[in-house]
């Protein structure tokens, strides 16, 4: 009886604890909601501060309000179109006296994304308003933006070393063999290198040659853009012989940067804030180094998207293309298809622009999206595709309905090829003395059998299916681009191209951004581009998402007075180590969960945002928490 009473008391205690936790969460969320300060705030006169504590992406992931309340803060993601709108609207507004770029925690972006933001900063500077940039140590991505500033500051104890694109890729063939895992790969395309980490111990010659061409082209564009924005910067010397220049400065990287014209001034945050204050004013009641600040979120709130004129629908396909439904951050095939179909049914759309920023993914989901786009074409709407930083593999699959395709010279595209992966564990089980047996009535009974392996008949069927899928891919591209399948095959084979080369190969039609694509769609609909607006077909963020966004925002009222994050060269190395570990865990998860035929790009992952704000990072956090690190 005592045991029963004790168990009952324990259950009651657990119940009371759960109720208490639920009440605390409820009142915490209620308090945050009441203090979220909805609506646009009055905009003061000062400097528009772009304190980029994360990456610039096409479509940010939704964050959980519970994570924000628990203090689990991941790097923020900034929507590209919002960043561009903020800078462009500030150009002609007299309240904005300067633009300040805080790039200490900048997570980067794809080359085309950085080019668009860099050009927007240049347009702001062309109005003769000052642009000031600060960082402890600039990354290559950060310097692509900072090069457009009229004043570039760096911390005297920091400094910038350029690395250029490229680096090491993890290969798991040796580990897989030791574990006895048998990876069955079904693929088409000699450049379709996504499967190589699971089948090889090194990069294949074909993949190496293709990567050298791609990275060389993108790096050449970076160097040209920096040289155009900041002619006096001796970037070439820092790329060729960084060790000699730094040794000549007695190991003082910041001093070497200054001597090479890469930066203008050495100073800490207080000195930088005082310099900005001379231009825009400050509050004497606040800490040293503060300046009159216009917060980014307040500015965006005060400048909503235009809504006047005829509607040009814009649907965004951003992130990995996956099956089913879900929120932003990944391109869920069913969700995007519903957004398109509902937009066609309920909104008076005059044309459709498909904005693509994806490395590809599920072929089934890609086809689901493509068929929904074709419904717009069946209704007589012009279809224009706008490629962002990335539109490769499945990202190109969904682009094929476009009547005209826009891209940037730095857009990463192509990768026309598909594959499938099935791991089996018969050899792994044999290592520990476990075997399998059973009755099979046909060669396909129990197949695919992850415990006993696949049969030759199944391997033949799956490979034939992949080859058929590749032929369909070629046919869609050929019809879209006015080529023969043989011509498409010659430039396909899974090879990745930069936007400039893709235009020469007729995989894209014109250079331009999203605004250019919307204008072209308006013209094809026989409308005045100046009298239309972009109607984004996307699910409005719910209360929880808006609350999480509010909780994740930090006031910048004391900008310049501190908030140093210590992002010097060693901090960057530590972040890269963490990112590499997160990617390794993500690769294992993707191998285990690969559930459909894939049209995905391997090379694309290392060319985009450098922060680990996605699923791989969250998986790493869970594992580290479980082992107590």
PyMOL commands that set and color helices and strands:
alter all, ss='L'
color gray80, all
select helices_A, chain A and resi 2-34+65-69+80-91+111-125+140-146+173-179+193-199+205-229+235-240+242-248+253-259+269-280+296-302+333-346+363-378+394-397+426-431+456-481+485-491+499-504+514-524+529-531+543-552+569-593+603-607+615-626
alter helices_A, ss='H'
color red, helices_A
select strands_A, chain A and resi 46-51+54-57+76-79+96-102+130-135+151-154+182-187+265-266+293-295+310-318+321-322+331-332+349-358+360-362+382-392+404-407+412-414+419-424+496-498+510-511+532-536+598-600
alter strands_A, ss='S'
color yellow, strands_A
deselect
rebuild
show_as cartoon
